[in-house]
Amino acid sequence: MPTYMYKAMTKTGVIVKNKVEAASKQYLIKSLKNNNLLPISIEQMAYRSGKNVKKQKKNVTDIQEIMKNVNTTQLAGKKNTLSTKEKINLYFAKTEKITPRDIVVFTQNFYLLKKANFNNIHALNTIIESTENISFRGILEDILAGVEAGENMYTTMEYYSNVFPYIYINMIKVGELSGSLTNSLEQAVKYLDDSENLNRKLRSILIPNIIQFVLLIVMLIVGTLFAIPAIQGVFDEVGTEEELPAITLWFADFMEKAVQYWYIPVLILIAIAGLIVFYVNTPKGKYNYHYFKYKMPIFGELIFALDFSRLMKAMLLNLKNGMRIQESIEVSKNVVKNYVMLSIIETSINNILIGQSWIEPFEKSGLAKPMITEMLKIGMQTDLAEMMEKLVEYMEIDIDNIMTKIMKALPQVVYAIVGVVLIFFVLVVLVPCVQVYMGNFLFSAYGV
């Protein structure tokens, strides 16, 4: 059972500290509040496994047993009773970060153990013993405690939404509610692998070009602020009639004013960013933003295909476990976060209630390809589960093709942007430098 170090305040304002065991952080918070203690901070201690420690049959300790250990005389400022080893473990528990790789390894191991017919408790215990990340081990302890208390895994995962992705949690939720956790874990492994592969490909294209773009911008700004005034000073000193290019003079004047009145563009940018954030956080703004994500150039088609594919896979799991179409859609909609897709799904559910086609909203949205909706229509006339298996296979091929197109188009777009900046840099900075190097301004200065 996880061990927590908490600090709380009594009704009289006395600060108390103690180290207790609890099923989960949420359970401990409720326990403290029920005993008129206001939690100030709760830190999970590093996990320590001991073979000689006798485990309780149940992982939920009675509240009275927990509160027996509360020492209300241990005031703030009194010397802490933690040992040096516990302090070191607590420090690492606070500072060790949980990486996406930790989640991938956990999911892969959990999937393999479930395939080997391990139950959830046995599988989690096995994985916890081999988990090196102290912070992540503590979270797995919380999940295990919840499972032993009769809760679903996803219930505890939702408390750690900053660790587990939203889509990941809902994949586990669909698997647990439909009784196909092993298949959901397989999907989750594939989702994490595909996401990592996509991110790796995007990083390999974007990072070098972004660095190049930033360096060009820095060179442009530095050259304009320092090199151009120096060249202009040489021209003025020798008295030449030669002038710098018009675009150079314009940009130099622009940069001079931008430096002098720097707070104006900064305030404008902050105001624009604030307005965008405010608008996106409104219901209409969020809907329009999510619609833009589906229609945006390059990535829009891929984002919709990934969301729709996850929805179909979740529905397929539910249909195979005997759910009706309406129940299947109701449970499966949790794997989607996009408001546009959710609105289409809600319309689809309403259509079922009034006896109309649930496929029609997807068809009318203009986002789903005709091939997809036609396959679903044929499935409704024959065997929907079998047709959805073929649809999922088709969508995986389609997603691969879309990603291939993106990998071809994205470098061209990035190169075009970098090329424009490079041309501007040449015109503004390099052309005046070439003028100085060639020395033509000297002929004008001496009347030649």
DAVEN-V587032 format. One record per run of one state. SS is the DSSP state (~ for helix, > for strand, _ for the rest). FROM is the first residue (numbers start at 0). LEN is the number of residues. If there is no record, write none. Layout:
BEGIN
SS/FROM/LEN + SS/FROM/LEN
END
This chain:
BEGIN
_/0/2 + >/2/7 + _/9/5 + >/14/7 + _/21/3 + ~/24/10 + _/34/3 + >/37/7 + _/44/18 + ~/62/6 + _/68/15 + ~/83/12 + _/95/4 + ~/99/16 + _/115/4 + ~/119/11 + _/130/3 + ~/133/15 + _/148/4 + ~/152/8 + _/160/5 + ~/165/13 + _/178/2 + ~/180/58 + _/238/7 + ~/245/15 + _/260/1 + ~/261/19 + _/280/2 + ~/282/13 + _/295/4 + ~/299/21 + _/320/4 + ~/324/11 + _/335/3 + ~/338/15 + _/353/6 + ~/359/5 + _/364/5 + ~/369/12 + _/381/2 + ~/383/55 + _/438/1 + ~/439/6 + _/445/3
END
